[in-house]
Amino acid sequence: MSKTTKAASLIFLIIVICSGQLLAQETTDYLIRWAPSPEPDVVEYIIYRSLDLSPGEAIDSVAVSVTSYLDTDIAKSVKYYYRVIAKNDAGERSGYSNPVSGITIAQDADPQTHNLCRIEDIITIGSGAYEIDWSTVGSTIGFIQYGLSNEALDSISSWDENYAMAHSSTIDDLLMPSTYYVRAISYDGDNNMIVSALDTFSVTNEEPNPPAAPQLSIYPVPYNPGMGRMFLNNLPEGGSVTVYSESGQEVWRHDVGTETSITWDGTNTQGNPVMSGVYYVLVRDSASSVVDRRPVMIVH
């Protein structure tokens, strides 16, 4: 085997979904896959990881019959680079494969990091059917991954295979009523992966609002009170906004009056910061009828 022979003509990685409390997880797992070396005397592959485009350090090796590697407990909001080399029975090593990177955005990441790949809007389009609009800072392809609260994200939308910065994916046949977790997984032209932070939405038995009706806008989500205030827009005049805990306890309420936009600083009615978790924003109109109900994740 020539020392300049590449270990793989293609290397890419995918995220491995783990069950459990996804909101609380600060780490994730990556599965790195590569094409096998064509050299007949290769006996093993060596996997390298770094925080930049330098070769980095070897983190493990696998037998020649294996062309994938699971890297566990990967910190979120940090970009990791991976390379693979092949080693033959004489101890000679190939050149490095092409590098590939991966970053999974944490809930409490700064706005610039969130913008790398983020869920922009979740729109009801029918009974148990939703349109997920998501964006990336560069041209990518990808899909939406989703699942029920506190369970593995074991369902995916169809691939959006058009390289673009703005994407729209449809998911349907969702259970009603339920709360779902959702995130976007994107890949650029070099198979570098960016995974958005988790978002949530409620699936109800109610008919979708008419398209012309203004819809509640909440930003930013997920919400970190330490980074500023939450903005709530498109509120009904004379209505009210109430924030409930996941157990149904009222933690904050505001009468809308004539304004259609308000802010919330993440504190309860006693002025104390609320704990991290899933909360529900309930909007009522001037007749006290519920017009919107949104789950919001709060992280500190």
Backbone as a ProteinNet text record, in pm:
[ID]
protein_1_A
[PRIMARY]
MSKTTKAASLIFLIIVICSGQLLAQETTDYLIRWAPSPEPDVVEYIIYRSLDLSPGEAIDSVAVSVTSYLDTDIAKSVKYYYRVIAKNDAGERSGYSNPVSGITIAQDADPQTHNLCRIEDIITIGSGAYEIDWSTVGSTIGFIQYGLSNEALDSISSWDENYAMAHSSTIDDLLMPSTYYVRAISYDGDNNMIVSALDTFSVTNEEPNPPAAPQLSIYPVPYNPGMGRMFLNNLPEGGSVTVYSESGQEVWRHDVGTETSITWDGTNTQGNPVMSGVYYVLVRDSASSVVDRRPVMIVH
[TERTIARY]
83.3	0	87.1	60.3	133.2	94	192	164	76	60.9	-24.6	-164.9	-188	-320.9	-421.2	-533.9	-634.7	-709.8	-748.3	-820.3	-959.9	-1018.4	-1156.4	-1178.1	-1254.7	-1288.6	-1403.4	-1472.7	-1585.2	-1597.9	-1616.4	-1644	-1756	-1849.4	-1956	-2000.8	-2078.9	-2127.8	-2274.7	-2342.6	-2483.1	-2498.6	-2604.9	-2629.4	-2705.3	-2670.7	-2739.6	-2832.4	-2958.3	-3057.7	-3063.6	-3051.1	-3058.6	-3190	-3247.9	-3372	-3342.7	-3447.6	-3431.9	-3471.5	-3434.4	-3471.1	-3382.6	-3427.6	-3344.7	-3316.3	-3413.3	-3394.1	-3276.3	-3258.6	-3156.1	-3018.9	-3012	-2884.3	-2791.5	-2668.8	-2568.2	-2471.6	-2484.9	-2398.4	-2483	-2418.3	-2485.4	-2385.8	-2426.4	-2340.2	-2335	-2218	-2202.5	-2160.9	-2218.6	-2179.5	-2105.7	-1977.4	-1893.9	-1886.6	-1910.9	-1902.8	-1809.3	-1743.9	-1652.7	-1655.9	-1608.9	-1597.5	-1472.2	-1474.3	-1356.8	-1241.8	-1119.4	-1000.6	-994.5	-952.6	-941.2	-815.4	-723.8	-598.2	-623.5	-570	-599.4	-528.6	-422.1	-345.6	-381.9	-490	-532.7	-584.3	-543.4	-586.5	-671.6	-660.6	-740.6	-752.7	-852.7	-870.4	-850.4	-791.3	-768.7	-849.6	-926	-1014.2	-949.5	-949	-891.4	-1002.4	-986.3	-1083	-1007.4	-1058.1	-995.4	-1101.7	-1060.9	-1150.3	-1126.7	-1038.8	-1012.3	-969	-913.2	-874.3	-738.7	-676.1	-552.6	-586.6	-488.1	-518.1	-576.7	-536.7	-588	-521.9	-591.6	-537.1	-621.1	-554.6	-627.2	-709.4	-837.2	-923.8	-957.3	-939	-968.3	-930.7	-938.2	-915.4	-1015.3	-1043.2	-1135.9	-1076.4	-1123.8	-1075.5	-1118.4	-1051.4	-1077	-1218.7	-1279.7	-1416.3	-1519.9	-1478	-1568.9	-1545.6	-1651.9	-1640.4	-1728.2	-1740.6	-1813.9	-1761.2	-1787.3	-1740.2	-1837.2	-1874.8	-1964.9	-1882.9	-1888.8	-1819.7	-1923.8	-1908.8	-2011.9	-1975.2	-2078.5	-2062.8	-1996.4	-2044.9	-1993	-2059.7	-1980.7	-2034.7	-2113.3	-2226.4	-2306.9	-2248.3	-2284.8	-2241.4	-2091.1	-2026	-1883.5	-1869.8	-1795.3	-1774.4	-1655.4	-1680.5	-1575.6	-1547.1	-1417.9	-1374.2	-1323.7	-1352.2	-1311	-1236.4	-1136.4	-1063.4	-1035.8	-1007.9	-976.6	-851.6	-764.3	-653.2	-658.7	-596.8	-588.5	-446	-432.2	-301.1	-295.5	-182.2	-171.4	-95.4	-76.6	-15.3	133.2	192.9	333.6	348	236.3	240.5	240.8	236.2	233	95.4	95.8	-29.5	-57.5	-183.7	-224.2	-226.7	-256.1	-284.9	-421.4	-451.9	-580.7	-692.7	-807.9	-927	-967.1	-1061.9	-1115.8	-1183.1	-1173.1	-1232.6	-1383.2	-1452	-1594.1	-1620.2	-1710.1	-1736.3	-1881.6	-1907.1	-2042.7	-2057.6	-2172.5	-2204	-2352.2	-2384.2	-2522.5	-2545.7	-2642.3	-2663.2	-2736.7	-2679.4	-2741.1	-2854.4	-2944.5	-3058.6	-3014.9	-2906.7	-2864	-2753.2	-2739.7	-2636.3	-2666.8	-2565.2	-2584.6	-2658.1	-2717.8	-2796.5	-2719.7	-2591.4	-2513.2	-2503.1	-2484.3	-2478.3	-2613.9	-2721.9	-2855.8	-2883.6	-2832.3	-2859.8	-2793.6	-2697.8	-2635.2	-2739	-2834.4	-2943.5	-3054	-3168.6	-3272.8	-3411.7	-3503.4	-3643.9	-3701.7	-3760.3	-3813.8	-3962.1	-4039	-4183.8	-4241.8	-4349.6	-4423.7	-4569.2	-4622.4	-4753.2	-4846.7	-4965.5	-5067.6	-5122.1	-5121.2	-5174.1	-5289.4	-5323.3	-5433.5	-5441.6	-5531.9	-5549.7	-5427.6	-5349.4	-5230.2	-5118.5	-5123.6	-5021.1	-4963.5	-4830.2	-4762.5	-4654.4	-4635	-4522.9	-4415.2	-4294	-4181.1	-4089.7	-4078.1	-3987.1	-3857.7	-3743.5	-3614.2	-3510.6	-3403.9	-3305.1	-3163.8	-3068	-2926	-2851.4	-2730.7	-2655.7	-2593.9	-2579	-2525.8	-2618.3	-2588.3	-2670.7	-2653.6	-2763.9	-2762.4	-2879.9	-2873.6	-2988.2	-3014.3	-3125.6	-3148.7	-3293	-3328.3	-3460.6	-3495.6	-3618.5	-3667.8	-3678.2	-3635.8	-3642.4	-3736.9	-3826.9	-3926.2	-3970.5	-4030	-4078.2	-4156.3	-4220.8	-4300.2	-4212.1	-4269.2	-4195.9	-4130.6	-4003.5	-3926.3	-3902.3	-3915.2	-3884.9	-3786.5	-3735.6	-3639.8	-3705.7	-3627.9	-3676.1	-3660.8	-3758.2	-3743.3	-3818.4	-3866.6	-3934.6	-3865.6	-3866	-3805.1	-3898.7	-3885.7	-3959	-3884.8	-3942.3	-3870.5	-3754.1	-3651.2	-3534.2	-3569	-3520.6	-3520.6	-3385.9	-3384	-3259.5	-3216.3	-3280.6	-3239.1	-3146.9	-3024.6	-2931	-2980.4	-3011.5	-3066	-3045.4	-3075.2	-3066.1	-3201.3	-3309.8	-3445.2	-3507.6	-3565.7	-3622.7	-3763.6	-3842.4	-3976	-4002.1	-4037.7	-4063.1	-4201.9	-4266.3	-4401.2	-4398.4	-4464.6	-4482.8	-4631.8	-4678.8	-4822.6	-4847	-4975.6	-5017.5	-4969.1	-4971.2	-4927.5	-5041.2	-5005.4	-5104.6	-5164.9	-5294.8	-5364.5	-5440.8	-5438.2	-5348	-5213.1	-5105.4	-4970.8	-4878.1	-4764.1	-4655.8	-4538	-4483.2	-4372.3	-4245.4	-4132.4	-4002	-3964.5	-3892	-3855.1	-3721.4	-3640.4	-3517.8	-3482.7	-3399.1	-3356.6	-3214.5	-3188.4	-3055	-3015	-2903.4	-2863.5	-2721	-2694.4	-2561.9	-2526.9	-2403.2	-2359.7	-2302.4	-2246	-2197.7	-2079.2	-2013.2	-1898.8	-1935	-2063.9	-2116.3	-2090.4	-2061.1	-2052.8	-2194.7	-2212.9	-2346.1	-2369.4	-2489.2	-2531.9	-2670.5	-2687.1	-2814.5	-2869.5	-2993.5	-3053.7	-3082.9	-3109.6	-3158.2	-3300.8	-3343.9	-3479.1	-3582.8	-3696.7	-3813.9	-3931.2	-4042.1	-4160	-4284	-4386.3	-4516	-4624.9	-4746.2	-4860.1	-4947.5	-4994.4	-5089.8	-5224.4	-5323.5	-5454.9	-5560.8	-5678.8	-5792	-5865.2	-5820.6	-5888	-5854.1	-5947	-5923.5	-5816.6	-5734.2	-5631.6	-5693.6	-5623.9	-5670.7	-5673.5	-5764.9	-5763.2	-5628	-5577.9	-5445.4	-5431.1	-5541.2	-5533.6	-5527.2	-5559.6	-5562.3	-5420.3	-5391.3	-5256.6	-5227.5	-5108.2	-5071.4	-4970.1	-4981.7	-4889.5	-4745.6	-4661	-4518.5	-4441.1	-4358.4	-4277.5	-4131.4	-4050.5	-3907.6	-3829.9	-3713.7	-3652.4	-3701.2	-3696.6	-3725.1	-3614.3	-3561.3	-3582.3	-3543.2	-3594.9	-3576	-3483.8	-3379.2	-3286.5	-3302.8	-3368.4	-3392	-3264.4	-3151.6	-3027.7	-2975.2	-3035.6	-2988.6	-3084.8	-3184.1	-3277	-3421.4	-3513	-3655.6	-3713.2	-3825.5	-3899.9	-4001.4	-4015.3	-4109.6	-4229.9	-4349.2	-4473.7	-4549.2	-4569.8	-4632.3	-4762.3	-4838	-4965.7	-5068.1	-5075.4	-5171	-5304.7	-5415.5	-5547.1	-5570.4	-5620.8	-5649.9	-5755	-5732	-5827.4	-5820.4	-5723.9	-5711	-5614.5	-5558.1	-5463.2	-5365.3	-5250.3	-5148.2	-5117.2	-5120.2	-5090.1	-4985.2	-4885.3	-4782.3	-4805.9	-4814.1	-4837.2	-4715.1	-4691.3	-4588.9	-4641.3	-4553	-4595.1	-4700.1	-4700.8	-4800.3	-4932.2	-4940.1	-5064.7	-5075.7	-4969.9	-4973.8	-4946.2	-5029.8	-5009.2	-4886.5	-4795.2	-4674.1	-4666.4	-4738.7	-4734	-4854.4	-4906.6	-5022.1	-5010.2	-5059.7	-5055.1	-5179.9	-5249.3	-5362.2	-5310	-5356.8	-5299.9	-5337.7	-5462.1	-5503.9	-5506.9	-5454.6	-5457.4	-5328.5	-5225.9	-5100.6	-5108.3	-5037.5	-5037.3	-4904.3	-4809.3	-4679.2	-4639	-4591.3	-4544.2	-4415.2	-4352	-4232.4	-4247.3	-4168.1	-4165.4	-4019.8	-3987.6	-3848.2	-3817.8	-3912.9	-3887.1	-3904.1	-3974.8	-4002	-4149.5	-4181.3	-4320.6	-4387.6	-4511	-4586.1	-4523.4	-4438.5	-4367.8	-4233.3	-4200.1	-4075.5	-3955.4	-3978.2	-3869.2	-3848.2	-3724.1	-3698.9	-3762.1	-3826	-3882.8	-3770.3	-3792.4	-3691.5	-3690	-3582.1	-3574.2	-3681.1	-3734.9	-3836	-3927.5	-4034.7	-4133.8	-4249.9	-4284.7	-4397.4	-4493.8	-4616.9	-4718.1	-4767.2	-4768.5	-4820.6	-4962.5	-5060.6	-5201.9	-5250.4	-5305.9	-5353.7	-5505.7	-5570.7	-5716.3	-5751	-5865.2	-5910.2	-5994.8	-6055.9	-6132.9	-6256.6	-6300.5	-6415.8	-6371.7	-6241.6	-6182.6	-6179	-6194.2	-6181.6	-6034.3	-5991.9	-5853.9	-5832.3	-5733.9	-5705	-5570.1	-5485.6	-5356.5	-5298.7	-5222.5	-5154.4	-5023.6	-4910.9	-4780.5	-4690.5	-4621.1	-4519.3	-4389.8	-4321.5	-4195.7	-4096.4	-3976.4	-3871.1	-3790.4	-3770.2	-3690.8	-3566	-3451.9	-3323.9	-3240.9	-3166.1	-3077.8	-2933.1
-118.8	0	124.3	214.1	340.2	425.8	494	577.7	696.2	725.2	836.1	790.4	660.5	610.7	656.7	707.4	753.7	636.2	652.4	545.9	531.5	641.8	637	748	717.8	820.6	906	859.5	934.3	904.8	1009.5	992.6	1088.2	1042.8	1131	1084.3	1165.5	1124.3	1156	1080	1103.8	1106.4	1169.2	1175.3	1051.4	1000.9	885.9	935.8	902.1	950.4	857.4	915.7	839.4	870.1	772.1	794.3	864.1	914	979.3	1125	1200.5	1340	1422.3	1439.1	1504.9	1649.6	1716.7	1856.4	1875.2	1782.8	1798	1751.9	1680.8	1626.2	1736.6	1735.6	1831.2	1769.9	1639.5	1571.3	1490.7	1445.4	1362.5	1259.8	1174	1071.5	1091.1	1069.1	1075	938.1	900.3	778	818.5	785.1	819.4	698	718.9	609.7	649.2	549.8	576.9	462.5	492.3	389.2	306.9	176.3	92.8	123.7	101.2	117.8	5.7	37.5	-67.3	-152.9	-114.7	-188.7	-323.9	-433.7	-567	-598.8	-522.1	-556.8	-472	-395.3	-313.8	-404.7	-375.7	-456.7	-378.5	-244.4	-165.7	-21.2	45.5	188.2	260.3	379.8	460.7	589.7	622	738.3	853.6	972	1092.8	1195.6	1273	1378.7	1505.8	1621	1748.3	1857.1	1973.6	2088.7	2188	2153.8	2239.7	2150.9	2211.2	2134	2066.6	2077.3	2002.1	1854.1	1763.2	1619.7	1577.8	1645.2	1606.6	1481.7	1413.7	1295	1172.4	1057.6	932.1	901.6	870.1	839.8	691.8	617.4	473.4	410.2	278.9	205.7	91.2	46.3	-64.6	-158	-281.3	-380.7	-344.1	-399.7	-367.3	-402.8	-497.9	-537.7	-435.5	-334.9	-233.9	-102	-39.7	89.8	196.1	188.1	290.4	295	406.8	423.3	514.5	474.3	553	632.7	763.8	853.7	907.5	877.9	908.1	1028.7	1082.3	1194.8	1314.9	1351.9	1466.5	1594.1	1693.4	1818.8	1891.6	1948	2025	2164.6	2227	2361.6	2370.1	2255.8	2251	2174.6	2231.4	2163.9	2068.9	1942.5	1840.3	1797	1775.2	1727.4	1583.5	1502.8	1362.6	1329	1240.1	1184.4	1037.8	963.6	821.4	791	706.3	653.5	501.3	438.9	292.6	249	133.6	76.9	-65.5	-101.4	-236.7	-329.2	-454.2	-554.7	-530.1	-437.7	-402.2	-279.4	-227.3	-110.3	22	18.1	141.4	205.4	337.8	411.6	493.7	503.4	582.4	730.4	813.8	953.9	965.4	1086.2	1109	1112.4	1064.3	1080.2	1227.1	1260.6	1396.3	1420.1	1541.8	1567.9	1588.6	1561.7	1591.2	1641.7	1738.2	1797.5	1779.1	1794.6	1787.8	1879.9	1946.5	2030.2	2015.3	1992.4	1985.5	2104.2	2187.1	2312	2286.2	2335.6	2320.8	2420.5	2390.9	2478.9	2618.2	2628.1	2756.9	2821.6	2783.4	2841.1	2988.3	3063.8	3204.6	3216.6	3333.2	3349.4	3317.9	3353.8	3326.7	3176.8	3098	2952.9	2897.1	2946.6	2900.9	2925.9	3034.7	3068.1	2972.5	2891.6	2795	2699	2660.1	2572.1	2587.4	2641.5	2667.2	2642.8	2602.6	2592.1	2732.4	2773.4	2908.3	2915.6	2816.2	2822.2	2681.9	2660.5	2533.5	2568.3	2526.5	2571.7	2452.8	2463.8	2361.5	2367	2254.5	2251.5	2153.3	2082.3	1988.8	1910	1816.8	1735.8	1646.1	1675.1	1596.4	1616.1	1724	1750.6	1890.2	1901.5	2028.4	2052.8	2180.6	2224.1	2282	2231.4	2279	2359.3	2488.5	2573.3	2587.9	2563.3	2571.7	2630.6	2683.9	2754.3	2721.7	2744.7	2728.7	2849.2	2874.6	2991.2	2968.9	2843.7	2810.1	2712.9	2681.5	2587.7	2446	2383	2248.4	2167.6	2038.4	1949.7	1890.2	1818	1758	1718	1701.8	1653	1695.4	1670.6	1697.7	1566	1569.7	1453.2	1488.8	1397.5	1432.4	1309.4	1334.5	1226.1	1282.1	1195.1	1236.5	1283.2	1363.5	1420	1311.5	1335	1245.8	1107.3	1095.1	969	996.3	890.2	904.7	973.9	1055.5	1116.5	1013	923.7	806.5	817.4	937.8	958.1	1070.4	1060.2	1165.1	1200.8	1324.2	1367.7	1317.3	1342	1312.4	1410.1	1370.8	1455.8	1574.6	1692.8	1806.7	1802.6	1757.3	1732.3	1848.5	1964.5	2083.6	2166.3	2188	2267.2	2411.4	2455.9	2589.9	2630.5	2756.8	2806.7	2802.1	2803.4	2796.8	2663.8	2595.5	2462.8	2454	2366.1	2340.1	2190.4	2130.7	1986.9	1963.8	1858.4	1825.3	1695.2	1694.7	1572.6	1557	1433.7	1413	1284.4	1247.8	1129.7	1137.7	1257.9	1275.4	1244.3	1196.2	1162.2	1288.6	1286.4	1401.9	1359.3	1437.9	1552.1	1503.1	1567.7	1529.6	1649.2	1638.4	1735.1	1663.2	1722.8	1662.5	1746.3	1675.7	1740	1733.5	1835.4	1840.3	1911.9	1870.4	1941.3	1913.8	2001.4	1989.1	1935.4	1846.8	1791.5	1824.2	1895.4	1942.9	1900.6	1891.2	1854.9	1948.8	1999.6	2079.5	1989.6	2050.3	1972.2	1883.9	1907.7	1825	1728.1	1706.9	1614.8	1661	1789.6	1842.2	1858.1	1817.8	1809.8	1920.1	1982.3	2079.3	2038	2025.7	1983.9	2098.2	2137.7	2248.4	2208.5	2307.8	2282.2	2228.1	2166.1	2111.4	2222.5	2198.4	2283.9	2192.7	2250.7	2171.3	2230.9	2148.1	2197.9	2102.9	2156.6	2078.7	2038.8	1916.2	1866.1	1854	1926.1	1927.4	1873.3	1850.3	1803.7	1918.3	2042.1	2157.1	2174	2235.4	2263.9	2371.7	2367.9	2472.2	2609.6	2713	2849.1	2883.6	2971.1	3014.5	3076.6	3053.4	3104.9	3255.6	3331.5	3477	3525.9	3440.9	3483.3	3501.6	3612.5	3630	3523	3468.3	3362.7	3413.4	3361.2	3397.8	3373.1	3471.6	3459.1	3470.2	3369.7	3368.4	3360.1	3448.5	3448.8	3499.5	3441.2	3323.4	3194.2	3086.7	2953.5	2859.7	2776.8	2773.5	2906.6	2930.6	3060.1	3048.5	3131	3139.9	3277.4	3287.1	3417.8	3496.3	3429	3498.7	3576	3555	3621.6	3729.4	3766	3871.5	3831.2	3904	3881.2	3801.9	3734.2	3664.9	3761.4	3758.5	3845.6	3763.6	3815.3	3752.6	3852.7	3819.1	3910.5	3853.1	3938.5	3901.6	3856.6	3927.5	3896.2	3965.5	3906.6	3968.8	4083.3	4195	4308.4	4270	4312.5	4283.7	4142.4	4066.3	3927.9	3914.3	3795.6	3769.9	3662.3	3661.2	3558.6	3496.4	3364.2	3293.1	3187.4	3179.7	3076.9	2973.9	2846.5	2736.8	2645	2583.1	2479.4	2353.2	2254.7	2129.7	2057	2079.9	2016.8	2092.6	2207	2282.2	2396.1	2426.5	2535.5	2668.6	2769	2901.2	2966.1	3014.9	3078.2	3227	3271.3	3412.8	3445.4	3567.5	3609.1	3756.9	3793.3	3933.1	3964.7	4074.2	4121.6	4203.8	4171.4	4230.8	4377.5	4414.2	4551.8	4581.4	4698.6	4734.7	4697.7	4662.7	4627.2	4485.6	4463.6	4330.3	4259.7	4325.3	4265	4293.2	4190.3	4205.6	4126	4140.5	4062.2	3996.4	3892.7	3821.1	3793.6	3812.6	3797.4	3662.2	3568.2	3434.7	3421.9	3515.2	3505.9	3476	3424.4	3395.2	3519	3504	3618.3	3675.5	3600	3649	3713	3713.3	3773.2	3681.2	3552	3455.4	3385.9	3359.3	3290.7	3151.4	3115.9	2982.1	2883.9	2758.1	2654.9	2612.5	2548.3	2493.4	2385.9	2376.9	2276.7	2321.2	2246.1	2277.2	2351.7	2466.6	2547	2567.7	2608.6	2630.2	2774.1	2838	2973.6	2964.5	3011.9	3005.9	3146.8	3167.6	3299.8	3296.4	3392.6	3407.6	3540.9	3544.1	3669.7	3747.4	3857.2	3943.5	3875.4	3765	3689.6	3572.4	3568.4	3462.6	3326.3	3324.4	3198.9	3173.7	3048.3	3012.4	3015.7	3095.5	3107.5	3046.5	3020.5	2958.3	2898	2789.4	2722.6	2669	2718.4	2679.8	2628.2	2516.8	2475.9	2553.5	2590.2	2663.9	2601.1	2571.8	2518.8	2633.3	2628	2727.1	2658.5	2717.8	2660.2	2769.3	2730.7	2823.7	2778.5
0	0	0	-91.7	-93.8	25.3	82.3	196.7	162.3	34	-6	-44.5	-40.3	-72	32.8	-13.8	81.5	142	267.3	335.7	281.1	235.3	188.7	87.7	-14.9	-111.7	-62.2	38.5	93.5	241.8	320	462.7	499	577.5	623.4	759.5	827.7	957.5	971.1	1054	1083.5	1233.7	1279.2	1422.1	1466	1581.5	1638.1	1746.6	1736.7	1831.3	1951.7	2069.5	2193.7	2263.9	2328.7	2401.3	2532.7	2594.9	2724.8	2720	2822.1	2833.1	2739.9	2615.3	2514.9	2550.7	2613.8	2647.2	2741.3	2833.7	2936.1	2889.7	2778.5	2735.2	2686.8	2734.1	2690.6	2590.6	2565.4	2469.7	2372.1	2266.9	2167.9	2116.2	2024.7	1966	1815.1	1754.3	1609.8	1557.3	1446.2	1377	1250.5	1243	1127.7	1036.8	908.9	811.1	698.3	637.9	528	427.6	307.5	205.1	231.4	206.6	234.3	140.2	187.4	104.2	0.3	-121.2	-224.2	-208.8	-120.2	-103.1	-34.9	-89.7	-35.8	95.6	130.4	249.5	372.6	362.7	476.8	588.3	713.5	827.2	927.4	926.7	1019.1	972	1029.6	1008	1140.9	1132.8	1252.4	1237.8	1341.1	1337.6	1412.6	1348.5	1406.8	1429.8	1536.8	1568.5	1608.3	1566.3	1601.9	1609.6	1658	1667.8	1555.1	1461.7	1346.1	1230.5	1127.1	1009	1021.5	1138.3	1161.4	1177.8	1158.9	1169.3	1303.3	1411.2	1541.7	1595.4	1685.7	1749.5	1716.5	1713.2	1693	1817	1796.9	1911.1	1920.9	1812.2	1817.8	1684.1	1678	1553.8	1546.3	1423.4	1401.7	1297.9	1296.1	1200.7	1059.3	961.4	822.5	780.2	848.9	814.4	859.3	937.3	991.5	918.8	872.8	803.5	869.9	1001.9	1075.7	1218.5	1284.7	1421.6	1496.5	1618.4	1701.9	1801.9	1790.5	1883.4	1980.8	2109.2	2207.3	2293.8	2360.5	2454.2	2388.5	2271.4	2198.3	2250.3	2285.9	2338.1	2229.7	2268.2	2173.6	2154.2	2043.7	2004	1978.4	1962	1927.9	1796.7	1701.5	1573.6	1585	1553.8	1554.5	1411.4	1381.5	1250.7	1263.9	1163.1	1163.3	1034.1	1049.4	936.3	965.3	860.8	874.7	792.3	845.6	766.6	771.9	672.5	667.5	700.3	767.1	798.8	746.6	681.4	625.6	720.6	676.8	764.1	786.9	710.8	731.9	821.4	868.8	955.5	881.7	746.6	669.9	678.8	679.2	692.9	567.5	534.2	418.2	454.2	356.5	383.9	448.3	494.2	558.6	455.3	496.9	414.2	412.7	326.6	330.6	466.4	520.2	651.8	641.6	749.5	759	900.6	914.4	1045.3	1085	1214.3	1266.5	1385.5	1393.8	1509.5	1540	1665.8	1712.5	1804.8	1773.5	1844.9	1976.1	2084.5	2216.8	2233.8	2329.5	2353.1	2397.2	2473.9	2528.4	2446.4	2319.3	2234.1	2206	2166.3	2133.8	2000.2	1971.4	1848.4	1720.7	1715.3	1595.6	1569	1674.8	1657.9	1617	1679.5	1641.7	1493.3	1440	1300.7	1202.2	1246.5	1156.7	1098.6	1182.2	1138.8	1241.2	1200.7	1298.3	1240.1	1327.6	1291.6	1288.4	1175.7	1162.8	1196.9	1153.5	1175.3	1166.5	1241.7	1239.5	1213.7	1098.7	1052.6	1036.9	1093.8	1076.7	934.9	864	727.3	712.9	819.8	814.9	943.4	948.7	1068.4	1089.3	1193.9	1222.1	1122.7	1043.3	942.4	963.9	950.9	977.3	874	843.4	760.6	851.9	839.3	919.5	828.1	855.7	779.6	858.3	793.3	860.5	765.8	824.4	743.8	789.7	700	730.3	671.9	721.3	674.8	537.7	497	365.1	294.8	171.1	94.6	148.7	180.9	237.5	184.5	210.6	196.9	335.3	351.5	482.3	504	630.6	665.5	808.1	845.8	980.2	1056.4	1179.8	1267.6	1382.5	1418.2	1519.4	1596.9	1711.9	1796.9	1913.8	1987.4	2102	2216.8	2301.8	2415	2498.7	2535.8	2622.4	2561.9	2431	2363.8	2251.3	2191.2	2081.3	1962.5	1892.1	1769.1	1657.7	1649.8	1563.8	1431.8	1397.3	1269.6	1193.5	1061	980.3	865.2	818.1	700.2	575.9	461.4	337.9	323.8	248.9	228.6	139.9	177	86.2	14.8	-108.6	-180.1	-268.5	-252.7	-325.5	-235.7	-281.6	-202.1	-196.2	-74.2	-54.1	90.9	121.6	258.6	329.1	253.2	309	271	369.4	348.2	405.6	349.7	400.3	393.5	507.8	514.5	573.2	529.6	576.9	655	769.9	848	875.7	879.6	898.9	976.7	988.6	1065.2	1209.5	1268.1	1405.6	1501.7	1618.9	1719.4	1778.2	1803.1	1859	1984.9	2091.9	2112.3	2166	2126.7	2171.6	2160	2227	2210.8	2147.1	2041.7	1969.1	1982.2	1984.5	1969.2	1821.7	1774.9	1633.8	1619.3	1521.3	1487.8	1342.2	1285.6	1146.3	1140.6	1047.8	1025.4	881.8	866.1	734	701.6	571.4	520.7	405.1	407.4	293.7	185.2	80	-32.9	-1.8	111.7	152.4	265.3	287.4	389.2	532.2	551.9	686.9	742.5	867.7	925.7	1028.4	1022.7	1123	1169.4	1301.3	1359.4	1443	1418	1491.4	1635.3	1718.2	1852.6	1844.9	1951.9	1956.6	1964.9	1900.8	1915.5	1950.2	1989.2	2024.7	1961.7	1943.1	1899.2	1945.8	1959	2006.2	1888.4	1889.9	1791.5	1862.2	1814.2	1878.7	1783.9	1838.2	1758.4	1689.9	1715.7	1659.7	1512.5	1439.4	1299.2	1287.2	1183.2	1167.8	1147	1192.7	1172.2	1024.1	982.5	842.6	808.1	688.1	652.6	670.4	652.8	662.4	806.3	902.5	1042.5	1094.2	1164.8	1221.1	1324.9	1323.2	1415.6	1517.1	1638.3	1744.5	1701.3	1724	1694.5	1825.4	1854.3	1976.4	1937.6	1992.8	1960.8	2083	2115.8	2051.9	2116.6	2042.5	2095.4	2048.9	2136.2	2281.4	2345.5	2465.5	2530	2650.1	2650.1	2762.1	2825.9	2943.9	3005.8	3030.8	3046	3070.7	2951.3	2833.3	2712.9	2664.8	2748.2	2709.6	2732.6	2671.1	2690.1	2573.5	2602.2	2498.1	2438	2304.9	2235.2	2188.9	2217.1	2174.8	2088.9	1961.1	1865.3	1810.2	1741.1	1679.1	1782.8	1893.8	1999.7	1972.9	2015.9	1995.6	2093.4	2044.4	2131.8	2235.4	2358	2464	2517.4	2470.6	2514.9	2631.2	2645.2	2753.3	2712.4	2779.7	2759.4	2894.3	2901.8	3025.4	2997.2	3084	3073.1	3182.6	3141.1	3234	3235.7	3350.4	3358.3	3291.2	3271.9	3207.7	3290.2	3421.5	3508.2	3511.4	3440.9	3434.8	3533.9	3607.1	3704.5	3634.8	3663	3604.9	3668.3	3585	3637.2	3603.3	3498.3	3460.3	3373.4	3388.8	3310	3276.5	3157.7	3114.5	3032.9	3069.6	2990.1	2873.7	2754.2	2634.5	2617.7	2639.2	2615.2	2466.5	2427	2284.7	2211.6	2288	2220.7	2165.2	2056.3	1994.5	2013.3	2079.3	2106.3	2250.5	2319.7	2455.7	2472.1	2586.9	2616.5	2752.8	2774.9	2902.9	2938.1	3066	3109.1	3171.8	3166.5	3218.9	3368.3	3431.8	3575	3597.5	3716.7	3749.6	3808.6	3855.3	3908	4034.3	4102.4	4220.9	4185.1	4055.1	4012.2	4019.9	4043.6	4052.6	3917.5	3878.6	3750.9	3750.5	3639.9	3628	3597.4	3629.1	3606.6	3459.4	3418.5	3283.4	3265	3144.5	3115.9	3004.3	2983.4	2881.4	2946.9	2889.6	2936.4	2819.9	2853.4	2750.9	2755.9	2638.5	2626.3	2572.4	2651.2	2614.1	2584.5	2466.3	2424.3	2412.9	2477.6	2470.2	2405.3	2335.6	2275.6	2375.8	2329.5	2419.5	2476.6	2412.6	2462.4	2550	2584.8	2668.7	2600.2	2468.5	2393.6	2361.9	2376	2346.5	2195.7	2151	2008.1	1971.2	2069.4	2039.1	2165.8	2148.1	2260.2	2207.2	2261.1	2210.4	2323	2301.4	2397	2371.7	2477.5	2467.9	2564.2	2515.3	2601.5	2660.2	2790.8	2860.6	2915.4	2886.4	2930.3	2996.7	3098.1	3168.2	3149.4
[MASK]
++++++++++++++++++++++++++++++++++++++++++++++++++++++++++++++++++++++++++++++++++++++++++++++++++++++++++++++++++++++++++++++++++++++++++++++++++++++++++++++++++++++++++++++++++++++++++++++++++++++++++++++++++++++++++++++++++++++++++++++++++++++++++++++++++++++++++++++++++++++++++++++++++++++++++++

